[in-house]
Amino acid sequence: TDSAEYKMWGNGIALPCASYVLSGIANEGAKTLGSLFDGSGGFPLAGAMNGIVPIWASEIEPYPIAVTKSRFNQIK
């Protein structure tokens, strides 16, 4: 529904901000990522953009889960 999508985006993080954080973490040697309170999957996406492999994500809302699964079918 539209309301589920608006809720997801309202609680999300801007990709450039997440990418900035994850690039610093990647520079320190991180190879994998777990995402708690995943939302729209911003951190796994930013991690993948910086060479970090997303392994798992935690979310309870069905719509954000579907969004993350559409991007990363290997995430548990």
C-alpha positions as CSV (number, residue, x, y, z in Angstrom):
1,T,0.0,0.0,0.0
2,D,1.0,3.6,-0.3
3,S,1.0,4.1,3.4
4,A,3.4,1.2,3.9
5,E,5.8,2.7,1.4
6,Y,5.5,6.2,2.9
7,K,6.3,4.8,6.3
8,M,9.3,2.9,5.0
9,W,10.8,5.9,3.3
10,G,10.0,8.2,6.2
11,N,12.1,5.9,8.5
12,G,14.9,5.4,5.9
13,I,18.3,6.8,5.5
14,A,19.6,8.8,2.5
15,L,21.9,6.6,0.4
16,P,24.8,9.1,0.3
17,C,24.9,9.3,4.1
18,A,24.9,5.6,4.5
19,S,27.5,5.2,1.8
20,Y,29.8,7.7,3.6
21,V,29.5,5.8,6.8
22,L,30.0,2.4,5.1
23,S,33.0,3.6,3.1
24,G,34.8,4.5,6.3
25,I,33.9,1.1,7.8
26,A,35.1,-0.7,4.6
27,N,38.4,1.3,4.8
28,E,38.9,-0.2,8.2
29,G,38.6,-3.7,6.8
30,A,35.0,-4.8,7.2
31,K,34.0,-7.6,4.8
32,T,30.4,-8.4,5.8
33,L,27.4,-6.6,7.2
34,G,24.3,-7.3,9.2
35,S,21.5,-4.7,9.2
36,L,19.4,-4.3,12.3
37,F,16.0,-2.5,11.8
38,D,16.7,-2.7,8.1
39,G,13.9,-0.5,6.7
40,S,14.4,-0.1,3.0
41,G,17.8,-1.7,3.0
42,G,19.8,1.4,2.7
43,F,22.8,0.1,4.7
44,P,23.0,-3.2,2.8
45,L,22.9,-1.3,-0.5
46,A,25.5,1.2,0.7
47,G,27.6,-1.7,2.0
48,A,27.5,-3.5,-1.4
49,M,28.5,-0.2,-3.1
50,N,31.6,-0.2,-0.9
51,G,32.6,-3.8,-1.3
52,I,31.0,-5.1,1.9
53,V,28.8,-8.2,1.6
54,P,25.4,-8.0,3.3
55,I,24.8,-11.3,5.2
56,W,21.6,-10.7,7.1
57,A,18.9,-8.1,7.8
58,S,16.3,-7.7,10.5
59,E,12.9,-6.1,9.9
60,I,9.3,-6.8,10.9
61,E,7.3,-4.8,8.3
62,P,6.4,-6.8,5.2
63,Y,6.9,-4.1,2.6
64,P,10.5,-3.2,3.6
65,I,11.3,-6.9,3.8
66,A,10.1,-7.3,0.2
67,V,12.2,-4.3,-0.9
68,T,15.4,-5.7,0.6
69,K,14.7,-9.2,-0.7
70,S,14.2,-7.8,-4.2
71,R,17.7,-6.2,-4.1
72,F,19.5,-9.0,-2.1
73,N,18.0,-12.4,-2.5
74,Q,20.9,-14.0,-0.6
75,I,20.2,-12.1,2.6
76,K,18.7,-14.1,5.4
